[in-house]
Amino acid sequence: MGNHATENSDELINKDLIKKWLLWGFFWILFAPTVGVIVSTKFTYPDFLDGIPELTFGRLRPIHVNGVIFGTFSTLFIGLCYYIVPRLAQIRVYKEHWGYPLLWIWNLNFVAGFVSLALGYNQGLEAAEFPLVVDIIVWISLLALTVQFLVTVAMRKEPGVYVSLWYLIAAFIWMDINWFFGNFIVPYNAPGINNAALHGLYIHYIVGLWITPAGYVLIYYFLPASVKNPLYSHKLSLIGFWSLALFYPFVGIHHYLYSPIADWAETISIVTSILLIIPVWTVLQNFFGTMIGRWQGFGSNLTAKFLITGAVMYLIGCFQGSTEALRSLQQPTHFTDFVIAHSHITIFGTFMLWALGGIVYVWPRITGREVLSFRIGNWGFWLITAGISAMVLILVAQGFQQGYMLMSGTEWVNSLVTMKPYWWFRTFSGISMDIGMDLILLGLLWGSRPSLAKST
């Protein structure tokens, strides 16, 4: 296949299955960010929706976080895998009919999980809050999906393995292992300091060994396909893959600096966090190199705009994450919204934008309907971009101000008074992002005319 990331093979994909997975993803796009706006509003109005236990901050926040990671991004990613894998493997997905029961098991299980969290059933570990029965069903679903996609790759007719498939294989295998580790071992067999250290590994593996390789699957496929240009360098993609696999497993403790965890373990996490510049720069060079000679059509290419904007956010977010791992920067920022800025610019600003770019590309090709209006899609893009940019700038500024106030001896409660204007702007920026995503969904679901795009 060389450096090309596309194949013209409509017969290999199940459009109905992809459509149903993406429709569930659309539902989660509406649900999880809306919960986020409610949570954000509670910072400025703590009594907002007061008196309803199910809508308290402590119950809504894990619903928002898990809703974005597992409900929204992961569901969209799985749906897009049913589009990508058969094209790159040149055969239909193995046991394709499994996709329908998995669709309902996966999503209804998360519905049950979110209801459980709202009712107060919580295991108490971030990104591992779901009750045990929900965790078991998620793990079984992941194993079934892993079998589907990995067997498809193993049985492929295409002799080469394109980089998207490398990352897809890694993402599912790593996630199977990490989900078992974080939900079945850490909560029950690791007390005290060991629990904090191992949970730090688990939650970073969710980001670095699931969301990150999953995001790479999407942009490595959809960027060359959308701009109709070969991937810049296959060798660079391999350097990025193996350096991510080598360095990321050790970064999990960098949020626990100055803790009772051993200094040598903290130092290893700092060093490997800095070394992540290698996979970051290699993949970014590949993305921007792929755009060479194609910038003239960038403004009218909605998919490419989401993907490249996400790549810029990725550059900023990874620089922030690596420097945040330094002890000198961790000291003033650790207990502030500086950390929240980092999580938003990476998970939403990067990976959700890549997922949105993917659905903008795929939806017209599986439904035969183009986006209702490029203007609507473009408005959605700019509202999302402006919203996430403003939110990150606000939270970074807020984090530095509050951090240095606390270091100078200001009482914590008094520091919150200064934070209130920042939290107002954060809520407004979140609303901007939500409206932007709603416009994208509006444009996709109410497509105006038959799509003229070739299936690639």
Buried (B, 14 or more C-beta within 10 A) or exposed (E): EEBBBBBEBEEBBBBEBBBBBBBBBBBBBEBBBBBBBBBBBBBBEEEBBEEEEEBBEEBBBBBBBBBBBBBBBBBBBBBBBBBBBBBBBBBBBBEBEBBBEBBEBBBEBBBBBBEBBBEEBBBEBBBBBBBEEBBBBBBEBBBBBBBBBBBBBEEBEBEEBBBBBBBBBBBBBBBBEBBBBBBBEBBEEBEEEEBBBBBBBBBBBBBBBBBBBBBBBBBBBBBBBBBEBBBBBBEBBEBBBBBBBBBBBBBBBBBBBEBEBEEEBBBBBBBBBBBBBBBBBBBBBBBBEBBEEBEEEEEEBBBBBBBBBBBBBBBBBBEBBBBBBBEEBBBBBBBBBBBBBBBBBBBBBBBBBBBBBBBBBBBBBBBBBBBBBBEBBBBBBBBBBBBBBBBBBBBBBBBBBBBBBBEEEBEEEEBEEEBEEBBBBBBBBBBBBBBBBBBBBBBBBEBEEEBEEEBB
